[in-house]
């Protein structure tokens, strides 16, 4: 990878240099795309994964082999659990709770190993981030690894005033690990809680992307039904992306292709062709949050009344944000920071049949006043 970057003549000195790196890398590795018609997200088919051979319980005694493609879903999960044990600050109880939730699902993981074709290797991602001078550092007042503070810059707040922290990377929140997908909205909320965090409210995700967290009363129209409230919000919203005021999908993890024959969703038809989290250093928000455009789209909580705010201990309706790994060629909707979807696969967040998909993941939030392990 280092030789390839050298041949491309990339010098990482500023944000524009980071953009050049992402573009040059994609030009070097991405296949020529076919023309595919854009399509809105659709529900995944209900079907069981292919039969798997019995596997021993997950082990955490050695780090995962970065670039060896898993052959089965159990093998993929074992590597994921090892990575989480080595790279995160989860307690043994939290890790066990996360594993139990994942193992209870027929689908949750990093995509069907038989057909997923990732856009970049983990080792290549690490080389990109190392060349950009990126490393894991603390971000007070957040006391959890790979979380950053989010606050209201329009009112002169600083990190010291922050009451909210958000994961820098899509779950499992590890740089250069592939996002976890196929979790329903309910399972996403449960996985965040098992990690000592909570699923982000829509306005928290939006503020983390746009560079300023506004009060809930400014970001929701609680007195109106959802369709009209969404229309009012979108009509008055600030239009910007995590990386700046002008749309440029090529800065983010948007350049892979859908699996041939993948029309809407389904374990056998649609590979999860994501990139490792944080592999595009220019695709970052002012707060240091990566991949809010591209890679996996993301679940979050949409409160329809004040008591349904996650920060108030409630849950509301489902909401999905961001774009996904094929968005450079299939721009199916708006993906600026504060745009809200128009009732895609709507349900209550904790409904048993809440939506899941091969290109849909999530990230978690936490309240600064909450301590690790209390569900935050």
Order of alpha helices (4+ residues) and beta strands (2+ residues): alpha-alpha-alpha-alpha-alpha-beta-beta-alpha-beta-alpha-alpha-alpha-beta-beta-beta-beta
